[in-house]
C-alpha cells in the first residue's frame, strides 16, 4: 500500500526551513508547543479573510516574534495600524511575554498552495460545482508561472450520499524528487451536507543546488632572503633530475642504415581492374516434339545478371513441331 508523506515535512531540514524556530528544555517544551498551536489556530481563525498562507514563530528568553505571510496586508494592518495593535495586545495577554508582529506580503498568491486550497474551499461553500472550481484554480495557477499543480477534494461532493475523491492535475508534480520546490496546503470547506477536504500541490521549479563560484585569489609565495620558494625548489637538483640529465646527455649509438626499399609503383601505374564476375544461366535443353509423342516444352524464364552485363551464353532456339500433310 502507498504511504503518503507530507511534502513540506519530507524536505524539512534539506531544502525547507522550519516554521517554528525556537528551542526549549524538556520540562518547558510541552507547554510552549501547546501555546504555539493555540496561537496558530487563533490567528488563522481571526485572519481568515486576510489570505494568511504561513505563520512563523521565533522565541527568545523573554520575547516572541511572529511573522505573518499574507496576500492582503491591508486587512491585517487596518486603518492606521489599529488592527495590528489590537492583535499584538491580545497575543501578549495570552502568552504573557513581549510580542513583535511582522507582516510580509505575498507577491503571487496564485503560487501559494494554501491560498489555492482556500480559494477552492470558498467556492465550494458558495455551492459552485467542484469540477468548475478546480479547473479555474488550475488555470490561474499555471498562468501565474507554475510548472505543475494538483488539486484534490474529498467528501460528499455535490451533496451525494456516498463520499468520494476527485482530483485533477495540470503539468508535472514530482513528489519523489527532493530538490523539487513543491508547496502543499490543505483546508476544509464547511457545507450544509458536511465538510469537504481540499488539498493542493504547487510545483514551481527546483531549489538551487549549485553553490555560487568563489573568486579565486592569487596565491602569494612566501619569500625567504629575497628568493621565492618556487625558484629555490626549482634550482635545487633532485636525484631523479640528475639521472634524467645524464641519460639525455649521453649520445646514442648510431643505428645501421637499412638498404633502400623498393618504392611502390606510381599512382599513374594503377593495377589492372579485376574482371567482374557474371552469372550465366543454363541453356534450356530441347524437349521432345509433339510429333515424337512428347509433351510440349514449358517456357522457361532466364534470370537476369546481377552485374547488368549481357551473358555470353549462346541463345538456344526452341524447336517447332512439324506440320503433318494430309
VOGU-3710 file (C-alpha; in Angstrom, 3 decimals, decimal comma):
1> xxxxxxxxxx> 0,000/0,000/0,000  1,143/3,548/-0,599  2,464/5,659/2,249  1,664/9,337/1,862  4,347/11,755/3,057  3,780/15,441/3,764  5,720/17,337/1,049  6,828/20,084/3,452  8,000/17,650/6,147  9,733/15,485/3,525
11> xxxxxxxxxx> 12,011/18,415/2,568  12,337/19,856/6,069  15,957/20,444/7,003  17,155/19,651/3,474  15,761/22,460/1,322  12,987/23,912/3,504  13,334/25,721/6,829  11,261/25,259/9,988  8,230/27,417/10,692  8,853/27,335/14,462
21> xxxxxxxxxx> 12,396/28,481/15,250  12,917/28,000/18,970  14,456/25,579/21,424  13,401/24,645/24,966  14,474/22,154/27,618  12,434/19,032/28,265  10,280/20,488/31,053  9,377/23,637/29,108  8,906/22,060/25,683  5,360/20,730/26,193
31> xxxxxxxxxx> 3,706/23,975/27,401  5,497/26,022/24,719  4,394/23,634/21,985  0,742/23,768/23,130  0,967/27,556/23,292  2,338/27,646/19,727  -0,555/25,505/18,470  -3,164/27,702/20,202  -1,625/30,868/18,755  -1,686/29,487/15,226
41> xxxxxxxxxx> -5,326/28,394/15,489  -6,350/31,756/16,897  -4,508/33,672/14,158  -5,932/31,538/11,334  -9,464/31,975/12,722  -9,182/35,712/13,273  -7,407/36,429/9,959  -9,477/34,073/7,853  -10,268/36,675/5,190  -6,728/38,124/5,121
51> xxxxxxxxxx> -5,215/35,339/3,000  -2,635/34,140/5,551  -0,585/31,362/3,979  2,161/30,819/6,555  2,891/31,712/10,198  6,450/31,644/11,552  7,296/31,882/15,263  10,653/32,648/16,834  11,220/32,675/20,584  13,872/34,157/22,833
61> xxxxxxxxxx> 14,148/34,170/26,622  11,629/37,000/27,090  10,173/37,835/23,653  8,152/36,225/20,893  8,371/37,179/17,203  5,521/36,212/14,871  5,847/36,615/11,092  2,648/36,568/9,031  2,891/35,793/5,288  -0,318/37,225/3,844
71> xxxxxxxxxx> -1,690/38,161/0,437  -3,768/41,043/1,877  -1,578/43,007/4,304  -4,055/45,898/4,372  -6,631/43,786/6,205  -4,087/42,696/8,815  -2,725/46,202/9,405  -6,067/48,027/9,360  -6,577/51,781/9,286  -3,585/53,455/10,852
81> xxxxxxxxxx> -2,336/50,143/12,236  -5,167/49,716/14,697  -5,766/46,051/13,795  -2,106/45,152/14,340  -2,049/46,886/17,720  -5,144/45,019/18,873  -3,691/41,745/17,663  -0,398/42,405/19,451  -2,154/43,237/22,743  -4,200/40,051/22,586
91> xxxxxxxxxx> -1,117/37,906/21,885  0,760/39,488/24,793  -2,192/38,791/27,071  -2,255/35,101/26,033  1,495/34,483/26,227  2,466/36,868/28,994  5,536/37,943/27,003  6,517/40,806/24,777  5,268/40,044/21,240  6,572/41,514/17,991
101> xxxxxxxxxx> 4,380/41,083/14,888  5,968/41,241/11,414  3,934/41,211/8,197  5,287/40,034/4,825  3,282/40,376/1,620  2,936/37,502/-0,841  3,518/38,874/-4,331  1,878/35,976/-6,214  -0,905/34,385/-4,150  -1,711/32,026/-7,070
111> xxxxxxxxxx> 1,571/30,160/-6,395  0,803/29,545/-2,703  -0,727/26,097/-2,198  -2,521/27,114/0,999  -4,207/30,069/-0,694  -5,142/27,933/-3,709  -6,826/25,371/-1,428  -8,667/28,113/0,493  -9,893/29,605/-2,780  -11,372/26,266/-3,880
121> xxxxxxxxxx> -12,960/25,749/-0,446  -14,564/29,204/-0,564  -16,121/28,381/-3,943  -17,456/25,055/-2,658  -19,121/26,852/0,261  -20,885/29,074/-2,279  -22,377/25,965/-3,949  -20,220/26,204/-7,070  -19,627/22,907/-8,907  -16,410/21,349/-7,658
131> xxxxxxxxxx> -15,110/20,462/-11,144  -15,529/24,047/-12,298  -13,816/25,396/-9,176  -10,871/23,021/-9,620  -10,377/23,855/-13,309  -10,476/27,599/-12,705  -7,866/27,339/-9,949  -5,648/25,156/-12,151  -5,738/27,684/-14,993  -4,955/30,645/-12,710
141> xxxxxxxxxx> -2,011/28,878/-11,087  -0,473/27,770/-14,392  -0,843/31,284/-15,839  0,993/32,680/-12,801  4,121/30,704/-13,746  3,814/27,335/-12,002  5,253/24,244/-13,691  2,610/21,942/-12,250  -0,364/21,940/-9,889  -2,609/19,246/-8,446
151> xxxxxxxxxx> -5,877/19,759/-6,531  -7,831/17,049/-4,711  -11,218/17,234/-2,985  -12,683/14,576/-0,675  -16,152/14,278/0,836  -19,816/14,379/-0,155  -19,234/16,118/-3,463  -22,369/17,622/-4,968  -24,431/16,517/-1,957  -24,176/12,812/-2,834
161> xxxxxxxxxx> -24,941/10,216/-0,181  -21,601/8,440/-0,561  -18,349/10,351/-0,136  -15,713/10,058/-2,851  -12,437/11,559/-4,023  -11,988/13,691/-7,123  -8,734/15,276/-8,274  -7,234/16,994/-11,274  -3,706/17,882/-12,298  -2,001/20,069/-14,870
171> xxxxxxxxxx> 1,710/19,998/-15,635  4,041/17,769/-13,600  4,315/17,395/-9,812  7,398/15,234/-8,954  6,650/14,342/-5,324  9,602/11,920/-5,032  12,219/14,499/-6,063  13,783/16,142/-3,024  15,162/19,136/-4,899  11,712/19,916/-6,355
181> xxxxxxxxxx> 10,177/23,031/-4,757  6,667/21,746/-4,046  4,335/23,722/-1,796  1,490/21,894/-0,058  -1,656/23,257/1,566  -4,925/21,855/2,827  -8,132/23,177/4,329  -11,802/22,273/4,810  -14,970/23,609/3,227  -17,901/23,660/5,651
191> xxxxxxxxxx> -21,022/22,985/3,587  -24,610/22,193/4,554  -24,141/18,499/3,724  -20,837/18,037/5,557  -17,194/19,006/5,412  -15,181/18,666/2,208  -11,412/18,436/2,464  -9,312/20,311/-0,106  -5,608/19,643/-0,759  -3,327/21,442/-3,218
201> xxxxxxxxxx> 0,204/20,830/-4,514  2,059/23,556/-6,456  5,366/22,846/-8,229  7,328/26,000/-9,065  10,696/24,501/-10,098  13,774/23,137/-8,351  15,701/24,511/-5,410  19,123/25,974/-6,321  21,576/23,137/-5,637  24,841/24,574/-7,017
211> xxxxxxxxxx> 26,849/26,855/-4,745  27,970/30,187/-6,254  31,563/30,066/-7,560  34,101/31,506/-5,159  36,530/34,125/-6,516  39,996/32,650/-6,906  42,558/34,803/-5,120  46,114/34,917/-6,460  48,337/32,726/-4,284  51,361/34,601/-2,982
221> xxxxxxxxxx> 54,523/32,553/-2,491  56,417/33,225/0,735  59,852/34,687/0,158  62,921/33,960/2,251  66,059/36,108/1,875  64,621/37,692/-1,250  64,322/34,392/-3,168  60,870/32,907/-3,852  60,278/29,402/-2,557  59,307/28,127/-6,010
231> xxxxxxxxxx> 62,567/29,374/-7,525  64,598/27,889/-4,684  62,978/24,498/-5,163  63,468/24,642/-8,928  67,211/25,436/-8,566  67,898/22,517/-6,188  68,570/19,440/-8,365  66,934/16,204/-7,316  68,410/12,692/-7,809  65,736/11,916/-10,394
241> xxxxxxxxxx> 66,549/15,089/-12,337  70,289/14,249/-12,320  69,538/10,758/-13,695  67,366/12,175/-16,468  70,023/14,738/-17,416  72,714/12,043/-17,556  70,553/9,887/-19,806  69,796/12,754/-22,172  73,424/13,939/-22,286  74,836/10,515/-23,300
251> xxxxxxxxxx> 74,891/10,292/-27,153  73,015/7,355/-28,514  74,883/4,830/-30,713  74,207/5,347/-34,447  71,923/2,726/-35,860  72,913/0,973/-39,123  71,191/2,390/-42,156  68,953/-0,166/-43,797  69,030/-0,817/-47,532  66,614/1,275/-49,534
261> xxxxxxxxxx> 63,331/-0,424/-50,010  61,813/-0,553/-53,448  59,330/2,188/-53,827  55,751/1,410/-54,556  54,552/1,905/-58,138  53,440/5,370/-59,024  49,855/6,368/-58,773  49,668/6,573/-62,560  50,556/2,884/-62,894  47,361/1,671/-61,311
271> xxxxxxxxxx> 46,845/-2,107/-61,183  44,509/-3,563/-63,748  40,956/-3,790/-62,603  39,734/-7,266/-61,810  37,134/-8,614/-64,241  33,671/-8,596/-62,868  32,053/-11,903/-62,283  28,965/-12,561/-64,322  26,294/-15,070/-63,620  25,332/-17,232/-66,575
281> xxxxxxxxxx> 22,176/-19,205/-66,902  21,973/-22,723/-68,071  20,549/-23,184/-71,558  17,234/-24,907/-71,710  17,540/-28,445/-73,013  15,437/-29,141/-76,110  12,327/-31,022/-75,205  10,773/-33,745/-77,278  8,485/-32,542/-80,044  4,798/-33,415/-80,035
291> xxxxxxxxxx> 5,404/-35,375/-83,179  7,643/-37,764/-81,286  4,991/-38,267/-78,660  6,482/-35,960/-76,027  4,823/-33,108/-74,172  5,010/-29,507/-75,308  8,005/-27,898/-73,590  7,310/-25,292/-70,927  8,570/-21,751/-71,387  11,450/-21,088/-69,080
301> xxxxxxxxxx> 12,468/-17,652/-67,850  16,090/-16,650/-67,746  17,417/-14,967/-64,612  18,875/-11,523/-65,111  22,538/-10,994/-64,413  23,229/-9,095/-61,220  26,001/-7,011/-62,749  23,826/-5,688/-65,564  26,083/-7,095/-68,319  24,830/-9,370/-71,079
311> xxxxxxxxxx> 25,585/-13,049/-70,702  27,930/-14,734/-73,166  25,939/-17,971/-73,243  24,513/-18,692/-76,749  20,794/-18,457/-77,163  19,001/-21,685/-77,891  16,114/-21,860/-80,278  13,013/-23,776/-79,382  12,222/-26,460/-81,950  8,919/-26,127/-83,705
321> xxxxxx> 6,630/-29,057/-84,293  6,431/-30,180/-87,956  3,002/-29,925/-89,569  1,598/-33,124/-90,981  0,433/-33,010/-94,562  -2,755/-34,837/-95,313
//
